[in-house]
Amino acid sequence: MSRPPFTRTLFALVLFWGVVLSLAVIILGLIAVDGMDNIKEWNTWMRSNQTALLVWRLPLYALTVYGWYRMRLSLAKRGFSHYQDRRLLYAEVAAIAVLALLELLTYRTN
């Protein structure tokens, strides 16, 4: 099945910018760790900016939920079987559980 040229171009642009931004985040993280001289200072910085980082993550989570909701609506329009709906529900529950556990891990006490 061939996609229309506009859809392919849009998909290519989204993929390209996703890769570029991911690499930028990785590189900036490595530079930040190198600038901190050691992991202990990095952990101290992370703890002192914990609330600001949470405020930054919340809009990311909101955008992810919005995108997932839009994807689910488009899949529902196409129609899927009970088995496919169940698999999607399992993926949703797993994603929410992973994010919740990561957030709880962020706020655990040492």
C-alpha positions as a Markdown table, in Angstrom:
| # | Residue | x | y | z |
|---|---|---|---|---|
| 1 | Met | 0.0 | 0.0 | 0.0 |
| 2 | Ser | 1.5 | 3.3 | -1.0 |
| 3 | Arg | 1.0 | 6.5 | 1.0 |
| 4 | Pro | 0.2 | 9.9 | -0.6 |
| 5 | Pro | 3.3 | 12.1 | -1.1 |
| 6 | Phe | 2.2 | 14.6 | 1.6 |
| 7 | Thr | 1.8 | 11.8 | 4.2 |
| 8 | Arg | 5.2 | 10.3 | 3.4 |
| 9 | Thr | 6.8 | 13.8 | 3.6 |
| 10 | Leu | 5.2 | 14.5 | 6.9 |
| 11 | Phe | 6.1 | 11.1 | 8.3 |
| 12 | Ala | 9.7 | 11.6 | 7.1 |
| 13 | Leu | 9.9 | 15.1 | 8.7 |
| 14 | Val | 8.5 | 13.8 | 12.0 |
| 15 | Leu | 10.9 | 10.9 | 12.1 |
| 16 | Phe | 13.8 | 13.1 | 11.2 |
| 17 | Trp | 13.1 | 15.7 | 13.9 |
| 18 | Gly | 12.4 | 13.0 | 16.4 |
| 19 | Val | 15.8 | 11.5 | 15.8 |
| 20 | Val | 17.6 | 14.9 | 15.8 |
| 21 | Leu | 15.9 | 15.9 | 19.1 |
| 22 | Ser | 16.7 | 12.6 | 20.7 |
| 23 | Leu | 20.3 | 12.8 | 19.7 |
| 24 | Ala | 20.4 | 16.4 | 21.0 |
| 25 | Val | 19.0 | 15.4 | 24.4 |
| 26 | Ile | 21.5 | 12.5 | 24.7 |
| 27 | Ile | 24.4 | 14.8 | 23.8 |
| 28 | Leu | 23.3 | 17.5 | 26.2 |
| 29 | Gly | 22.9 | 15.0 | 28.9 |
| 30 | Leu | 26.4 | 13.7 | 28.3 |
| 31 | Ile | 27.8 | 17.2 | 28.3 |
| 32 | Ala | 26.0 | 18.0 | 31.5 |
| 33 | Val | 27.3 | 14.8 | 33.2 |
| 34 | Asp | 30.8 | 15.7 | 32.0 |
| 35 | Gly | 30.4 | 19.2 | 33.3 |
| 36 | Met | 29.4 | 18.1 | 36.7 |
| 37 | Asp | 32.6 | 16.0 | 37.0 |
| 38 | Asn | 30.9 | 13.1 | 38.7 |
| 39 | Ile | 27.6 | 11.4 | 39.2 |
| 40 | Lys | 27.2 | 12.5 | 42.8 |
| 41 | Glu | 27.0 | 16.2 | 41.8 |
| 42 | Trp | 24.6 | 15.2 | 39.0 |
| 43 | Asn | 22.3 | 13.4 | 41.5 |
| 44 | Thr | 22.5 | 16.4 | 43.8 |
| 45 | Trp | 21.5 | 18.7 | 41.0 |
| 46 | Met | 18.7 | 16.4 | 40.0 |
| 47 | Arg | 17.3 | 16.3 | 43.5 |
| 48 | Ser | 17.5 | 20.1 | 43.9 |
| 49 | Asn | 15.6 | 20.6 | 40.6 |
| 50 | Gln | 13.1 | 17.7 | 41.1 |
| 51 | Thr | 10.0 | 19.9 | 41.1 |
| 52 | Ala | 11.1 | 21.9 | 38.0 |
| 53 | Leu | 11.8 | 18.7 | 36.1 |
| 54 | Leu | 8.3 | 17.3 | 37.1 |
| 55 | Val | 6.7 | 20.5 | 35.8 |
| 56 | Trp | 8.6 | 20.0 | 32.5 |
| 57 | Arg | 7.5 | 16.3 | 32.3 |
| 58 | Leu | 3.8 | 16.9 | 33.0 |
| 59 | Pro | 3.2 | 18.7 | 29.6 |
| 60 | Leu | 5.1 | 15.9 | 27.9 |
| 61 | Tyr | 2.8 | 13.3 | 29.5 |
| 62 | Ala | -0.2 | 15.4 | 28.5 |
| 63 | Leu | 1.0 | 15.5 | 24.9 |
| 64 | Thr | 1.6 | 11.8 | 24.9 |
| 65 | Val | -1.9 | 11.1 | 26.3 |
| 66 | Tyr | -3.4 | 13.4 | 23.7 |
| 67 | Gly | -1.5 | 11.7 | 20.9 |
| 68 | Trp | -2.4 | 8.3 | 22.2 |
| 69 | Tyr | -6.1 | 9.3 | 22.4 |
| 70 | Arg | -6.1 | 10.6 | 18.8 |
| 71 | Met | -4.4 | 7.4 | 17.6 |
| 72 | Arg | -7.0 | 5.3 | 19.5 |
| 73 | Leu | -9.9 | 7.3 | 17.9 |
| 74 | Ser | -8.4 | 6.8 | 14.4 |
| 75 | Leu | -8.0 | 3.1 | 15.0 |
| 76 | Ala | -11.6 | 2.8 | 16.3 |
| 77 | Lys | -12.8 | 4.5 | 13.1 |
| 78 | Arg | -11.1 | 1.7 | 11.1 |
| 79 | Gly | -12.6 | -0.9 | 13.4 |
| 80 | Phe | -10.7 | -3.6 | 15.1 |
| 81 | Ser | -11.6 | -6.9 | 16.7 |
| 82 | His | -12.0 | -7.7 | 20.3 |
| 83 | Tyr | -8.6 | -9.3 | 20.3 |
| 84 | Gln | -6.9 | -6.2 | 18.9 |
| 85 | Asp | -8.8 | -3.9 | 21.3 |
| 86 | Arg | -7.6 | -6.1 | 24.2 |
| 87 | Arg | -4.0 | -6.0 | 23.1 |
| 88 | Leu | -4.2 | -2.2 | 22.8 |
| 89 | Leu | -5.7 | -2.0 | 26.3 |
| 90 | Tyr | -2.8 | -4.1 | 27.7 |
| 91 | Ala | -0.3 | -1.8 | 26.0 |
| 92 | Glu | -2.0 | 1.2 | 27.6 |
| 93 | Val | -2.0 | -0.3 | 31.0 |
| 94 | Ala | 1.6 | -1.3 | 30.7 |
| 95 | Ala | 2.6 | 2.2 | 29.6 |
| 96 | Ile | 0.8 | 3.9 | 32.5 |
| 97 | Ala | 2.3 | 1.4 | 34.9 |
| 98 | Val | 5.8 | 2.1 | 33.7 |
| 99 | Leu | 5.4 | 5.8 | 33.8 |
| 100 | Ala | 3.9 | 5.6 | 37.3 |
| 101 | Leu | 6.7 | 3.4 | 38.6 |
| 102 | Leu | 9.3 | 5.7 | 37.1 |
| 103 | Glu | 7.7 | 8.7 | 38.8 |
| 104 | Leu | 7.6 | 6.9 | 42.1 |
| 105 | Leu | 11.2 | 5.9 | 41.7 |
| 106 | Thr | 12.1 | 9.6 | 41.2 |
| 107 | Tyr | 10.6 | 10.5 | 44.5 |
| 108 | Arg | 11.9 | 7.5 | 46.5 |
| 109 | Thr | 14.0 | 8.3 | 49.6 |
| 110 | Asn | 17.6 | 7.1 | 49.8 |
